[in-house]
Amino acid sequence: MIDMHIHILPEVDDGSRSLEMSLEMASVAASTGVHSMIATPHCYRGLYENYASDRLQHIWDRLHSALHRHGIPIHLYQGMEIMA
């Protein structure tokens, strides 16, 4: 199963508040049959400006590495939730 909409990147919007919370979210998802997730941080000008950036890439890389270090079998993809 693929989770196509999850606010799993820590501290970027109203989703995960920490790396630990993100790892717990991924672990629970994996235990229910999810094998892939598309991280979709809110992207809304003036509120959550999560456009492609070095900062956002660093946060994604950190989570991606932590998933592997902790043996959580989730493939993580980059996405965005654009509010219109």
C-alpha positions in Angstrom: 0.0 0.0 0.0 1.1 3.6 -0.7 0.3 6.5 1.5 0.0 9.3 -1.0 -0.6 12.1 1.5 1.2 12.4 4.8 2.6 15.3 6.8 5.6 13.2 8.1 8.4 15.7 7.6 9.2 17.0 11.1 8.7 20.6 12.1 7.6 22.0 8.7 3.8 22.3 9.0 1.0 21.1 11.3 2.1 17.4 11.0 4.9 15.7 12.8 6.5 17.8 15.6 9.8 15.9 15.8 12.0 13.3 14.1 10.9 10.8 16.8 7.2 11.4 15.9 8.0 10.9 12.2 9.7 7.6 12.9 6.7 6.5 15.0 4.3 7.5 12.2 6.3 5.5 9.7 6.6 2.5 12.0 2.9 2.3 12.6 2.2 2.7 8.8 4.7 -0.1 8.0 3.0 -2.4 10.5 -0.3 -1.9 8.7 1.0 -2.7 5.3 2.2 0.6 4.0 5.5 0.2 2.0 5.8 3.7 0.5 4.9 7.2 1.5 4.8 10.5 -0.3 5.8 13.2 2.1 3.4 16.1 1.3 4.2 19.2 3.4 1.7 22.0 3.2 2.8 24.7 0.7 0.8 27.9 1.1 2.3 31.3 0.6 2.5 33.3 3.8 1.7 30.3 6.1 3.7 27.2 5.2 6.2 28.2 2.5 7.6 24.7 1.9 8.8 25.2 -1.6 11.7 23.2 -2.9 14.7 24.5 -0.9 18.0 23.3 0.6 16.3 23.4 4.0 13.4 21.2 3.0 15.8 18.8 1.2 17.9 18.6 4.4 14.9 17.7 6.5 13.8 15.0 4.0 17.3 13.6 3.8 17.5 13.4 7.6 14.2 11.5 7.8 15.1 9.3 4.9 18.4 8.3 6.6 16.7 7.8 10.0 14.2 5.4 8.4 17.0 3.2 7.1 19.0 3.4 10.4 16.0 2.3 12.4 15.1 -0.5 9.9 11.7 0.9 9.1 10.8 -0.6 5.7 9.3 2.5 4.1 10.2 4.0 0.8 9.9 7.8 1.1 9.2 10.1 -1.8 9.1 13.9 -2.0 5.8 15.6 -2.7 3.9 18.8 -1.8 0.4 19.8 -0.9 -0.3 23.0 -2.7 -3.1 25.0 -1.2 -5.1 26.8 -3.8 
